[in-house]
Amino acid sequence: ALGATRPSAISVIAARRSGATHPVRESCVLVAMAMPKRCAMLLAAMFPATSALTFDAVAAKNRPVSKVITLLKDMSKQLEKEAEEDEEIYDKMACWCETNDREKSKSIKDAEAHIEDLTTKIEELTALSAQLSTEIKNHEREVAKHQQSLDQATAIREKQLAEFNEEEKDLLGSLSALKAALTVLSKHHESLLQLPREHVRTVQSAVGAALRRHEPLLKSALTPKQRRLALSFVQAPDDYFDAAPTFKQSYAPQSGEIFGILGQMKDTFEANLAASQKEEKENQKAYED
Protein backbone atom coordinates (compact mmCIF):
# COMPACT_ATOMS: atom_id res chain seq x y z
CA ALA A 1 0.00 0.00 0.00
CA LEU A 2 2.91 2.33 0.75
CA GLY A 3 4.53 1.72 -2.65
CA ALA A 4 1.31 2.46 -4.44
CA THR A 5 1.60 6.20 -3.86
CA ARG A 6 4.43 7.90 -5.93
CA PRO A 7 5.61 11.46 -5.26
CA SER A 8 4.57 13.93 -7.86
CA ALA A 9 6.86 16.54 -9.50
CA ILE A 10 4.79 19.31 -7.88
CA SER A 11 5.50 17.87 -4.45
CA VAL A 12 9.23 17.81 -5.11
CA ILE A 13 9.30 21.40 -6.35
CA ALA A 14 7.23 22.53 -3.37
CA ALA A 15 9.56 20.80 -0.99
CA ARG A 16 12.56 22.52 -2.54
CA ARG A 17 10.86 25.92 -2.42
CA SER A 18 9.96 25.41 1.28
CA GLY A 19 13.62 25.82 2.18
CA ALA A 20 14.31 22.27 3.34
CA THR A 21 18.02 22.46 2.71
CA HIS A 22 19.13 20.55 5.81
CA PRO A 23 20.30 17.07 4.87
CA VAL A 24 18.14 15.38 7.41
CA ARG A 25 15.11 17.42 6.51
CA GLU A 26 15.80 16.83 2.79
CA SER A 27 15.94 13.14 3.42
CA CYS A 28 12.79 13.28 5.46
CA VAL A 29 10.99 15.23 2.83
CA LEU A 30 12.02 12.72 0.19
CA VAL A 31 10.88 9.88 2.44
CA ALA A 32 7.61 11.69 3.08
CA MET A 33 7.08 12.01 -0.65
CA ALA A 34 7.54 8.29 -0.96
CA MET A 35 5.15 7.42 1.90
CA PRO A 36 1.41 7.61 2.09
CA LYS A 37 -0.15 10.84 3.06
CA ARG A 38 -0.65 9.74 6.65
CA CYS A 39 3.04 9.08 7.21
CA ALA A 40 3.86 12.41 5.63
CA MET A 41 1.54 14.21 8.05
CA LEU A 42 3.23 12.46 10.98
CA LEU A 43 6.70 13.55 9.88
CA ALA A 44 5.51 17.09 9.34
CA ALA A 45 4.28 17.20 12.92
CA MET A 46 7.65 16.03 14.18
CA PHE A 47 9.52 18.83 12.35
CA PRO A 48 8.06 22.30 12.68
CA ALA A 49 8.46 25.02 9.99
CA THR A 50 11.87 25.19 8.32
CA SER A 51 12.35 28.81 9.29
CA ALA A 52 12.91 27.60 12.84
CA LEU A 53 16.19 25.82 11.83
CA THR A 54 19.53 27.69 11.44
CA PHE A 55 21.99 27.33 8.41
CA ASP A 56 25.73 27.12 9.07
CA ALA A 57 27.47 28.54 5.92
CA VAL A 58 31.03 27.80 7.08
CA ALA A 59 30.20 24.21 7.86
CA ALA A 60 28.43 23.86 4.55
CA LYS A 61 31.57 24.93 2.71
CA ASN A 62 33.67 22.31 4.43
CA ARG A 63 31.34 19.48 3.59
CA PRO A 64 32.60 17.03 0.88
CA VAL A 65 29.65 17.75 -1.32
CA SER A 66 30.40 21.48 -1.20
CA LYS A 67 34.01 20.85 -2.05
CA VAL A 68 32.95 18.75 -5.00
CA ILE A 69 30.55 21.46 -6.10
CA THR A 70 33.27 24.10 -5.79
CA LEU A 71 35.69 21.90 -7.76
CA LEU A 72 33.07 21.36 -10.44
CA LYS A 73 32.45 25.10 -10.66
CA ASP A 74 36.18 25.74 -11.03
CA MET A 75 36.40 23.05 -13.66
CA SER A 76 33.39 24.60 -15.37
CA LYS A 77 35.10 27.99 -15.47
CA GLN A 78 38.33 26.43 -16.75
CA LEU A 79 36.43 24.51 -19.39
CA GLU A 80 34.61 27.66 -20.43
CA LYS A 81 37.95 29.48 -20.70
CA GLU A 82 39.50 26.64 -22.69
CA ALA A 83 36.37 26.52 -24.84
CA GLU A 84 36.76 30.23 -25.59
CA GLU A 85 40.45 29.69 -26.43
CA ASP A 86 39.60 26.66 -28.55
CA GLU A 87 36.91 28.64 -30.29
CA GLU A 88 39.43 31.42 -31.04
CA ILE A 89 41.93 28.89 -32.36
CA TYR A 90 39.17 27.21 -34.33
CA ASP A 91 38.21 30.53 -35.91
CA LYS A 92 41.83 31.13 -36.90
CA MET A 93 42.22 27.62 -38.24
CA ALA A 94 38.93 27.87 -40.08
CA CYS A 95 40.05 31.15 -41.67
CA TRP A 96 43.40 29.62 -42.59
CA CYS A 97 41.77 26.49 -43.96
CA GLU A 98 39.31 28.51 -46.00
CA THR A 99 42.05 30.76 -47.43
CA ASN A 100 44.39 27.86 -48.00
CA ASP A 101 41.60 25.85 -49.60
CA ARG A 102 40.95 28.64 -52.09
CA GLU A 103 44.65 28.95 -52.89
CA LYS A 104 45.14 25.22 -53.17
CA SER A 105 42.02 24.84 -55.25
CA LYS A 106 43.28 27.55 -57.60
CA SER A 107 46.74 25.95 -57.73
CA ILE A 108 45.21 22.55 -58.48
CA LYS A 109 43.04 24.04 -61.19
CA ASP A 110 46.00 25.86 -62.72
CA ALA A 111 48.12 22.71 -62.51
CA GLU A 112 45.42 20.64 -64.19
CA ALA A 113 45.14 23.23 -66.97
CA HIS A 114 48.93 23.21 -67.33
CA ILE A 115 48.93 19.42 -67.46
CA GLU A 116 46.37 19.54 -70.27
CA ASP A 117 48.51 22.05 -72.14
CA LEU A 118 51.59 19.91 -71.64
CA THR A 119 49.71 16.82 -72.75
CA THR A 120 48.64 18.60 -75.92
CA LYS A 121 52.18 19.86 -76.43
CA ILE A 122 53.61 16.38 -75.91
CA GLU A 123 51.23 14.96 -78.50
CA GLU A 124 52.20 17.69 -80.96
CA LEU A 125 55.90 17.19 -80.31
CA THR A 126 55.51 13.42 -80.59
CA ALA A 127 53.91 13.82 -84.00
CA LEU A 128 56.60 16.30 -84.99
CA SER A 129 59.30 13.92 -83.75
CA ALA A 130 57.88 11.11 -85.86
CA GLN A 131 57.76 13.42 -88.88
CA LEU A 132 61.32 14.59 -88.31
CA SER A 133 62.50 11.00 -87.83
CA THR A 134 61.03 10.11 -91.21
CA GLU A 135 62.61 13.16 -92.81
CA ILE A 136 65.96 12.35 -91.20
CA LYS A 137 65.86 8.83 -92.60
CA ASN A 138 65.01 10.20 -96.05
CA HIS A 139 67.83 12.74 -95.78
CA GLU A 140 70.23 10.04 -94.65
CA ARG A 141 69.36 7.98 -97.73
CA GLU A 142 69.82 11.06 -99.90
CA VAL A 143 73.12 11.87 -98.20
CA ALA A 144 74.33 8.30 -98.73
CA LYS A 145 73.30 8.51 -102.38
CA HIS A 146 74.96 11.90 -102.83
CA GLN A 147 78.04 10.67 -100.99
CA GLN A 148 78.29 7.77 -103.40
CA SER A 149 77.96 10.16 -106.32
CA LEU A 150 80.53 12.45 -104.72
CA ASP A 151 82.94 9.58 -104.25
CA GLN A 152 82.54 8.62 -107.89
CA ALA A 153 82.97 12.24 -109.00
CA THR A 154 86.03 12.57 -106.78
CA ALA A 155 87.56 9.43 -108.24
CA ILE A 156 86.88 10.72 -111.77
CA ARG A 157 88.26 14.13 -110.86
CA GLU A 158 91.41 12.66 -109.38
CA LYS A 159 91.92 10.60 -112.52
CA GLN A 160 91.36 13.67 -114.72
CA LEU A 161 93.80 15.70 -112.67
CA ALA A 162 96.43 12.98 -112.78
CA GLU A 163 96.03 12.66 -116.56
CA PHE A 164 96.19 16.44 -116.96
CA ASN A 165 99.30 16.74 -114.83
CA GLU A 166 101.02 14.01 -116.78
CA GLU A 167 99.96 15.47 -120.13
CA GLU A 168 100.92 18.98 -119.07
CA LYS A 169 104.30 17.77 -117.87
CA ASP A 170 104.94 15.97 -121.16
CA LEU A 171 103.79 18.94 -123.25
CA LEU A 172 105.86 21.40 -121.25
CA GLY A 173 108.90 19.14 -121.56
CA SER A 174 108.36 18.72 -125.29
CA LEU A 175 107.77 22.44 -125.77
CA SER A 176 110.92 23.26 -123.86
CA ALA A 177 112.95 20.86 -126.01
CA LEU A 178 111.39 22.12 -129.24
CA LYS A 179 111.98 25.75 -128.28
CA ALA A 180 115.60 24.94 -127.55
CA ALA A 181 115.92 23.15 -130.89
CA LEU A 182 114.28 26.05 -132.73
CA THR A 183 116.61 28.46 -130.98
CA VAL A 184 119.59 26.45 -132.14
CA LEU A 185 118.31 26.19 -135.70
CA SER A 186 117.36 29.86 -135.86
CA LYS A 187 120.91 30.88 -135.02
CA HIS A 188 122.30 28.83 -137.91
CA HIS A 189 119.42 29.19 -140.31
CA GLU A 190 121.68 30.67 -143.02
CA SER A 191 124.36 27.98 -142.68
CA LEU A 192 122.65 24.80 -141.53
CA LEU A 193 125.40 22.66 -143.04
CA GLN A 194 127.89 24.05 -140.56
CA LEU A 195 125.65 23.24 -137.55
CA PRO A 196 127.78 21.77 -134.69
CA ARG A 197 127.33 18.11 -133.94
CA GLU A 198 126.12 18.66 -130.36
CA HIS A 199 123.41 20.99 -131.63
CA VAL A 200 122.31 18.41 -134.15
CA ARG A 201 122.00 15.85 -131.37
CA THR A 202 119.88 18.37 -129.38
CA VAL A 203 117.48 18.84 -132.27
CA GLN A 204 117.40 15.09 -132.93
CA SER A 205 116.58 14.34 -129.28
CA ALA A 206 113.79 16.94 -129.18
CA VAL A 207 112.13 15.67 -132.35
CA GLY A 208 112.44 12.01 -131.38
CA ALA A 209 110.96 12.61 -127.91
CA ALA A 210 108.06 14.60 -129.35
CA LEU A 211 107.28 11.90 -131.91
CA ARG A 212 107.31 9.15 -129.28
CA ARG A 213 105.35 10.95 -126.57
CA HIS A 214 102.73 12.63 -128.75
CA GLU A 215 102.32 10.30 -131.68
CA PRO A 216 98.46 10.38 -131.63
CA LEU A 217 98.46 14.16 -131.49
CA LEU A 218 101.04 14.55 -134.30
CA LYS A 219 99.14 12.17 -136.54
CA SER A 220 96.45 14.80 -136.94
CA ALA A 221 98.82 17.77 -136.85
CA LEU A 222 101.39 16.60 -139.46
CA THR A 223 100.87 15.20 -142.90
CA PRO A 224 102.16 11.71 -143.62
CA LYS A 225 105.00 13.25 -145.65
CA GLN A 226 106.00 15.48 -142.74
CA ARG A 227 105.94 12.55 -140.33
CA ARG A 228 108.17 10.50 -142.65
CA LEU A 229 110.57 13.43 -142.93
CA ALA A 230 110.68 13.84 -139.15
CA LEU A 231 111.29 10.12 -138.62
CA SER A 232 114.00 10.13 -141.25
CA PHE A 233 115.70 13.06 -139.54
CA VAL A 234 115.60 11.28 -136.18
CA GLN A 235 117.16 8.15 -137.70
CA ALA A 236 119.91 9.96 -139.70
CA PRO A 237 120.23 13.64 -138.79
CA ASP A 238 123.66 13.95 -140.41
CA ASP A 239 122.17 13.41 -143.87
CA TYR A 240 120.42 16.78 -143.53
CA PHE A 241 123.33 18.84 -142.24
CA ASP A 242 126.47 17.28 -143.85
CA ALA A 243 128.36 19.17 -146.49
CA ALA A 244 128.26 16.13 -148.72
CA PRO A 245 124.71 14.71 -148.73
CA THR A 246 124.21 10.95 -148.92
CA PHE A 247 121.79 9.06 -151.12
CA LYS A 248 119.03 9.47 -148.50
CA GLN A 249 118.68 13.14 -149.39
CA SER A 250 117.54 12.16 -152.84
CA TYR A 251 114.02 11.73 -151.50
CA ALA A 252 114.26 14.03 -148.45
CA PRO A 253 113.51 17.73 -148.58
CA GLN A 254 116.13 20.21 -147.76
CA SER A 255 117.27 20.46 -144.18
CA GLY A 256 115.55 23.82 -143.85
CA GLU A 257 112.18 22.07 -143.92
CA ILE A 258 112.99 20.50 -140.56
CA PHE A 259 112.86 23.99 -139.08
CA GLY A 260 109.29 24.43 -140.37
CA ILE A 261 108.17 21.03 -139.05
CA LEU A 262 109.55 21.83 -135.59
CA GLY A 263 107.72 25.13 -135.59
CA GLN A 264 104.48 23.43 -136.55
CA MET A 265 104.97 20.85 -133.82
CA LYS A 266 105.61 23.62 -131.29
CA ASP A 267 102.39 25.45 -132.28
CA THR A 268 100.44 22.21 -132.03
CA PHE A 269 101.78 21.49 -128.56
CA GLU A 270 101.05 25.03 -127.35
CA ALA A 271 97.49 24.89 -128.68
CA ASN A 272 96.95 21.47 -127.14
CA LEU A 273 98.41 22.65 -123.81
CA ALA A 274 96.12 25.69 -123.75
CA ALA A 275 93.11 23.50 -124.54
CA SER A 276 94.07 21.03 -121.81
CA GLN A 277 94.50 23.80 -119.26
CA LYS A 278 91.14 25.28 -120.18
CA GLU A 279 89.49 21.88 -119.90
CA GLU A 280 91.14 21.34 -116.53
CA LYS A 281 89.70 24.60 -115.21
CA GLU A 282 86.24 23.64 -116.44
CA ASN A 283 86.50 20.20 -114.87
CA GLN A 284 87.60 21.70 -111.56
CA LYS A 285 84.74 24.20 -111.60
CA ALA A 286 82.22 21.48 -112.44
CA TYR A 287 83.52 19.34 -109.59
CA GLU A 288 83.30 22.19 -107.10
CA ASP A 289 79.75 23.02 -108.20
PyMOL commands that set and color helices and strands:
alter all, ss='L'
color gray80, all
select helices_A, chain A and resi 2-4+9-17+23-34+37-46+50-52+57-62+64-187+192-194+197-213+215-221+224-235+238-241+247-250+256-288
alter helices_A, ss='H'
color red, helices_A
deselect
rebuild
show_as cartoon
